[in-house]
Amino acid sequence: MIDRIEASADALWLTPNAEGVVRIGFADDGRELVGPVTKITWQKTSGQVKLGTPLVIVHGEKEELTLRSPFAGRIAAVNTDLVAHPERLNNRNDDLDWMVDLVDD
């Protein structure tokens, strides 16, 4: 299992959506590390997070990767559809492969 903050940072994309809300998704570097995604396991789905808090483990055919919060804040929303459809993480589509919305408190 890959559980390094720098690997997690490379595997994420961040997009500011609304005032203080940042959408976080799975980036191409993450896909290269894990291979085709087979499942995800949420580590935290609500409440406050600190920099480096584990959010989700992405399980792939080649590797597992723990994705950590890139900044401190509060979880505003999670993409719960990914549990039933982890294959959505295999291709870049910001509407489908986003993981979590964080509010920078």
N, C-alpha and C positions, 0 to 999 in steps of 0.2 A: 504494500500500500504506500502511495506517495502522500506524505503529510508534511509538506514544507510550505511555509508562507509564501516563498517566492514562486513556487510552482502553482499555488493557488492564485496568486496575483496574475500570472501569465495566462491562466485558463479562464479569466473572467473579462467580460466587456461591461462597461458602465455608461449609462446614458441618463442625464438629468431629464426628468419628465415634467415635473411641476415644481413650484417653489419648495425647495428643500427635499424633494423626493428624487432618489436615484434608483433607476431600474438596473438590475444586475443579471447578466446572462452568461451562458457557456460559450466561450470563444474557440476559435479554430485551434489554438495551441492546446487547449484541453482535449479536443477531439483527437489530436495527434498523440497525446500522451496515453489516453485510455483505449483508443480504438472504438469500434462500434459500442454504443452504450446499451447495456442490458437491463439496468435498473438504477434507481436512486433511493437513498435512504436519508430522510430529513433528520437533522440533528437538532435544529431549533426552528420553530415556525411562528413564534410570537414573542413579544416583549423586547426588552433592551438587549443590545449586543455591544460588545467591546471590540476593538480592533483585534482581529485574529480569532474571534469566536467561531468554532466550527458550525457551518450552516447546513451542509449537505455532503454526503458521500456519493460520488458518481462511480458506478461499477461498470467497467467496460470489459471487452473480450481480452484486452492485453493487460490492464492494470486497474486499480481503484485509486481514486483521487479525492482527498478531503478538501472541500472548498471552504475557505474561511472569510469572514467579513473583512472587507478592505478598509473599513472605517467604523467608528463607534456611532451608534444611532438606535433607532427603533424600527422593528419590522412592521411595515404597513400592510403588506400583502405577500403571499407566496403563491406560486403557480402549482396548485395541488394536482392539476391534470397530468403533471409529469410522472407521478407515481404510476398511473395507469398507462401512460404513453411515454416511456423514457426514450423511445426512438426519436422523439422530436428534437432531442439534443444532438442528433447525428448530422444535422444540417443547419446552417445559419438562416434563421427566420426570426427576427426580433419579436414578432407577435406570438410565436410558439415556444421558442427556446429560452425565454426569460425565466429566471428562477425566483427572484425576490425583489420587492421594492423596499428600500430603506429610507427612513426619514433622518436627516442629519439634525439631531436635537442639540 
